[in-house]
Amino acid sequence: MQGVRLRITLPRSCVVGSDRTPRGVAGTAAPAPPLSIIVVDGNPVDIQLIRWVLDAQALPYELQVIDNGDHALDVVDHLA
């Protein structure tokens, strides 16, 4: 059985109690930019679980799913 490893790093502005929380008009918090998340996994059940967890957090996110390891390496090379 393979384990799923998920690492989500939130921008500092999304962390409760952050000393640098951006403020909008009249002291309301500005909307956080969507999190950009890349997942390399070929199992649709795992992807659904990840989406479920992210949706439960009520944070905006962009999820890119890559189900091919070679393609994932190409994406990482392109980002570097």
C-alpha positions, 0 to 999 in steps of 0.5 A: 500500500502506497502512502500519500504525502501532502504538504501544504504551505500556507502564505503567511497572510493565511495563517491565523494570528499572522502579524502581517495580515493584509487589510482591506477597506474598514479593517476587513481582511483582504481576500487571500490569493489562491494557493497553487498546489501540484499533486502527483498521483494517479489514484482518483480516490486520493485526488478526491480526498485531497480536494475534500480536505482543501474544500473543508478549509474554505481557502481558495486554491488551484489544484494541478493534478499530474498522474505521470511521473515523467510529466511531473519531472518536466513540470518541475524542470520548467518551474526551476 
